[in-house]
Amino acid sequence: MLENLPLFSGLTDDEVRTLESHSHRKTYRKNTIVMEKGDETSSLYVLLSGGVKVFLTNEDGKEVVLNTLEPGAYFGELALLGDTERSASVITQEESQFLVISKREFTGCLSANPQIMLSLMRQLVARVHELTERVSSLALQDVYGRVAGTLMQQAKEEDGRLVTGKLTQQEIAQTVGASREMISRIFKDLREGGYISIENKRIFIDKKLPARW
């Protein structure tokens, strides 16, 4: 798995095996908190199977979804690079298995392989850009525009069709900052118009989404 991640693409086979030998696998049940905002633990998590949600909550318990991740994704790198607390919480959406790499082993790997740092910096820049686009979307677009943007961002081509991972309407509502009822109305119209179909909580984009709703 590690050798297939862009972050570790510059490592030799021996270096990948060494890093994997100093990591361990951990399995979490569905709806289990993997890390919580403010935690001081520092390990890199590579998602091997399952799926997770990255989110924030305020004092009133209102939840904002920052991202959903599928196998091959990783998180926790910020706490590895600096002595900072976890900046967001992560919860499993189904039973999930992780490869966990400690800060000591990861920083040792960085010292021996500085190209990994360059790769990590490029990916962090991409994440900052993505978050900036999301903030801009929340500020400037209407609810439908945010929903359409979220669907297109999450969708990947699979057997010639664009499809998202498993997403509930509640999760989409939390991502775009809207009510569950508003998302339900938008989805109803999109389904009736033949724009989307839903199978096992995965959303298929059957034709180009309309510019306006």
Residue pairs with C-beta under 8 A, 6 or more apart in sequence:
1 46
1 48
1 72
1 99
2 8
2 11
2 16
2 19
2 20
2 46
2 99
3 9
3 11
3 13
3 16
4 72
5 46
5 72
5 74
6 119
6 123
7 74
7 116
7 119
7 120
7 123
8 16
8 19
8 116
8 119
9 119
10 113
10 115
10 116
10 119
11 19
11 109
11 113
11 116
15 109
15 112
15 113
19 101
19 105
19 109
20 99
22 101
22 102
22 105
23 99
23 100
23 101
23 102
23 105
24 99
24 100
25 48
25 97
25 98
25 99
25 100
26 97
26 98
26 100
27 95
27 96
27 97
27 98
28 34
28 50
28 92
28 95
28 96
28 97
28 98
29 92
29 95
30 92
30 93
30 94
30 95
30 96
31 91
31 92
31 93
32 91
32 92
33 89
33 90
33 91
34 45
34 52
34 90
34 91
34 92
34 96
34 98
35 41
35 45
35 75
35 76
35 86
35 89
35 90
36 86
36 89
37 56
37 57
37 85
37 86
37 87
37 88
37 89
38 85
38 86
39 85
39 86
40 85
40 86
41 79
41 86
42 76
42 79
42 80
42 83
42 102
42 103
43 76
43 79
43 80
43 100
43 101
43 102
43 103
44 74
44 75
44 76
44 77
44 80
44 100
44 101
44 103
44 106
45 74
45 75
45 76
45 90
45 98
45 99
45 100
46 72
46 73
46 74
46 98
46 99
46 100
46 101
47 69
47 70
47 71
47 72
47 73
47 74
47 75
47 96
47 97
47 98
48 71
48 96
48 97
48 98
48 99
49 71
49 96
49 97
50 71
50 92
50 93
50 94
50 95
50 96
50 97
51 68
51 69
51 70
51 71
51 92
51 93
51 94
51 96
51 165
51 166
52 68
52 69
52 73
52 75
52 90
52 91
52 92
52 93
52 96
53 65
53 67
53 68
53 69
53 90
53 91
53 92
53 93
53 171
54 65
54 66
54 67
54 68
54 69
54 75
54 88
54 89
54 90
55 63
55 64
55 65
55 66
55 88
55 89
55 90
55 91
55 174
56 63
56 64
56 66
56 88
56 89
57 63
57 64
57 89
63 174
64 174
64 175
64 177
65 171
65 174
65 175
66 88
66 131
66 175
68 93
68 154
68 165
68 167
68 171
69 75
70 165
75 90
76 86
77 120
77 124
78 84
78 87
79 85
79 86
79 103
80 103
80 106
80 107
81 120
93 166
94 166
109 116
110 116
110 117
137 145
137 146
137 149
138 146
138 176
138 177
141 149
142 213
143 176
143 178
143 182
143 186
144 186
144 212
144 213
146 176
146 177
146 178
147 172
147 176
147 178
147 183
147 186
148 209
150 172
150 175
150 176
151 164
151 196
151 203
151 205
151 209
152 162
152 205
152 209
154 164
154 165
154 167
154 203
155 162
155 163
155 164
155 203
155 205
156 162
156 163
156 164
157 163
161 204
161 205
161 206
162 204
162 205
163 202
163 203
163 204
163 205
164 202
164 203
165 202
166 200
166 201
166 202
167 201
167 202
167 203
168 201
169 180
169 183
169 184
169 187
170 180
170 183
172 183
173 179
173 180
173 182
173 183
176 183
186 213
187 196
187 198
189 213
190 196
190 209
191 197
191 198
193 210
194 206
194 207
195 205
195 206
195 207
195 208
195 209
195 210
196 203
196 204
196 205
196 206
196 209
197 203
197 204
197 206
198 204
